[in-house]
Amino acid sequence: MRRRAIPLLVAAVALAAAALTAPAATADEGAAPAATATDAAAPAAGADDRHRPRLYTPAANPEAYSQALDLARAGLYRDAAGILAMVRTPQAVWFGDQSPAEVEREARQVVRDAAGATVVFSLYNVPGRDCSGYSGGGANTTAEYQAWIDAVARGIGRSEAIVILETDSLALIPSDCGQDDAQGTKTAARYAEVNYAIDRLEPLKGTKVYLDTGHAAWHGPASITPRLVKGGIAKATGFFTNVSNYQTDSANSWFGKLVSACVAYVGEGGDAAQCPHQSWPREQADAWIAANVRTPSYQWKHFVTDSSRNGQGPWVPPPGKYTDPQDWCNPPNRGLGARPTLNTGDPLHDARLWIKISGESDGLCLRGTPGPEDPERGMVDPKAGDWFREQALELVRLANPPILPGS
């Protein structure tokens, strides 16, 4: 954004704040100035917070500031303040298309800017990522990926970091999307690549690595657990779920517990096919775990969840309307979810995070139609990763809990 726009933006913020009955963002909501942010579960004002864990807030997409400025100019001060509060909330830093030299330099700069706060790095560069779909790309070879991971590790160094290791890398392996040969060469390479990343990153002094499970409406524990085992879950801190998706906090926590229990059960020599599914009645699943999993729960693998866009839960497409509803792709009328925190109250649930960058598009959503417009929105959606003004405004207005006081 041009420098001359900064004073105008400051004025817009001031006008927005004046239009509200309370500040646009508070420490309790996980918001803070651009460099770092306090944890969402902050103690009362005035408490000694010198040793309280903090999550890093990266610089926002410049288009977010442009949108906030345009909203303020139009007199929509609350909406402008909402957009600013959204991007001033701790979120992940995504790396994926940089060269090794670039990613090392950028990672080192991020941890320097974080000044001791925990940075959430979302690494997204595995070969064949996203089945070469909307977010396709990644390294060309395993050797190229390993060199890239080495560079990330050098950039992070001894800093405090949570690593979200390759969204869709295990929930969507090459054999799932017809990219593999009869010998499963690419799938075997995927497991080797994920294992290499764990071996390189998890030993770093302040780094915790979490592996992919998709989300609670996709795989069950019986199907994702063998993939986690092959991916090296035994060497990682744990796993993540719901990145870029919309499952509720309750569904995510329940799914996380079941996967964690299933990993422990398989580690004891059990068969993952016997593990409870998230659709089981909870009493029945809990009884099965109590009867079959011998490993005490404090030794189970931990997990983190993404609550960036789950405030209204998943979108249910109109029955029979689309041949491919793409319920994950820019669904309408979703809202921001609960603020990020490192204190979830669940000993297995290490953090609730905003991993997906709220306000950035999932891609061109056609829902089985010829297009080019998204039939649910009557417009052509921005390409994956571009700022999506209409969706950003929905996320702010429908946030649950509200992103602004008094909403």
Protein Blocks (a to p, Z undefined) as FASTA:
>chain_A
ZZklmmmmmmmmmmmmmmpcbdfbdfklopacfkbccdfkbccehiacklgccddddddd
fklmmmmmmmmmnopamlmmmmmmmmmpccddddfkbcfklmmmmmmmmmmmnnopacdd
dddfbghihhlpakggcjfbfklmmmmmmmmmmmnmmaccdddehehklmmcfklnopac
fkommmmmmmmmmmmmmmmmmmpmklccdddehiaklccfklmmmmmmmnopmmmmbdce
hihiabdfklmmmmmmmmmmmmmmmmnopafklpccfkbcfklmmmmmmmmmmbdfklpc
cddddfklmmnopadddehkamblolmgopahiacdddddfbeopaklmbacdfbgghia
fbjcekhpabjbdfklopacddehiacfklmmmmmmmgccdfbghZZ
